[in-house]
Amino acid sequence: MFIYDTAIKKQNKVKITEKGKEIGILDFYESLAYITKIVAVCQHAVQEIFDVHRPDNGLISASLELNTFKFLLAELRAVKAEERGD
């Protein structure tokens, strides 16, 4: 029975990229649910910046939005690097 359970666990692992680590399929689907929450937080941050700075035109709005998303992506990468121990 132990060998059978190990075989099932190994089959339920998936790699997103070749260099990525294996994660459980159910963990993958659970992480997909967090994407909508992350996007909502990012959009809320952009909306707060718009409320504070009140941009005059679409160019300034697009620039603020783009730079905010770049900053948030850099922060996410920093957190990932910290978790890996880089």
C-alpha positions as CSV (number, residue, x, y, z in Angstrom):
1,M,0.0,0.0,0.0
2,F,2.8,2.4,0.8
3,I,4.3,2.0,-2.7
4,Y,0.9,2.7,-4.3
5,D,0.4,5.9,-2.2
6,T,3.8,7.1,-3.3
7,A,3.0,6.5,-6.9
8,I,-0.2,8.5,-6.7
9,K,1.5,11.4,-5.0
10,K,4.2,11.4,-7.7
11,Q,1.6,11.4,-10.5
12,N,-0.2,14.4,-8.8
13,K,2.8,16.6,-9.1
14,V,3.2,19.1,-12.0
15,K,6.0,21.4,-13.1
16,I,5.0,24.7,-14.8
17,T,8.5,25.3,-16.2
18,E,11.5,23.0,-16.8
19,K,13.5,24.6,-14.0
20,G,10.5,25.0,-11.7
21,K,9.9,22.9,-8.7
22,E,7.1,20.3,-8.7
23,I,3.9,21.3,-6.9
24,G,0.7,19.3,-6.3
25,I,-2.0,19.8,-8.9
26,L,-4.5,20.8,-6.2
27,D,-2.0,23.4,-4.9
28,F,-1.7,24.8,-8.4
29,Y,-5.5,25.3,-8.7
30,E,-5.5,26.9,-5.3
31,S,-2.8,29.3,-6.4
32,L,-4.9,30.2,-9.4
33,A,-7.6,31.4,-7.0
34,Y,-5.1,33.9,-5.5
35,I,-4.4,35.5,-8.9
36,T,-7.8,37.3,-8.8
37,K,-7.1,38.6,-5.3
38,I,-3.6,39.8,-6.4
39,V,-5.0,41.6,-9.4
40,A,-7.8,43.2,-7.3
41,V,-5.2,44.5,-4.8
42,C,-3.0,45.9,-7.7
43,Q,-6.0,47.6,-9.2
44,H,-7.0,49.0,-5.9
45,A,-3.5,50.4,-5.4
46,V,-3.7,52.1,-8.8
47,Q,-7.1,53.6,-8.0
48,E,-5.8,55.0,-4.7
49,I,-2.9,56.6,-6.6
50,F,-5.4,58.1,-9.1
51,D,-7.5,59.4,-6.2
52,V,-4.5,61.1,-4.6
53,H,-2.8,62.5,-7.7
54,R,-5.9,63.2,-9.8
55,P,-4.2,62.9,-13.3
56,D,-5.3,65.4,-15.9
57,N,-5.2,63.3,-19.0
58,G,-5.0,59.7,-20.2
59,L,-1.2,59.8,-20.8
60,I,-0.5,60.7,-17.2
61,S,-3.1,58.1,-16.0
62,A,-1.5,55.4,-18.2
63,S,2.0,56.4,-17.0
64,L,1.0,56.2,-13.4
65,E,-0.7,52.8,-13.9
66,L,2.2,51.3,-15.8
67,N,4.8,52.5,-13.3
68,T,2.7,51.3,-10.4
69,F,2.4,47.8,-11.9
70,K,6.2,47.8,-12.6
71,F,6.8,48.7,-9.0
72,L,4.5,46.0,-7.7
73,L,6.1,43.4,-10.0
74,A,9.5,44.4,-8.7
75,E,8.3,44.0,-5.1
76,L,6.8,40.6,-6.0
77,R,10.2,39.5,-7.5
78,A,12.0,40.7,-4.4
79,V,9.7,38.7,-2.2
80,K,10.2,35.6,-4.3
81,A,14.0,36.1,-4.2
82,E,13.9,36.5,-0.5
83,E,11.9,33.2,-0.1
84,R,14.5,31.4,-2.3
85,G,17.3,32.8,-0.1
86,D,18.9,35.0,-2.8
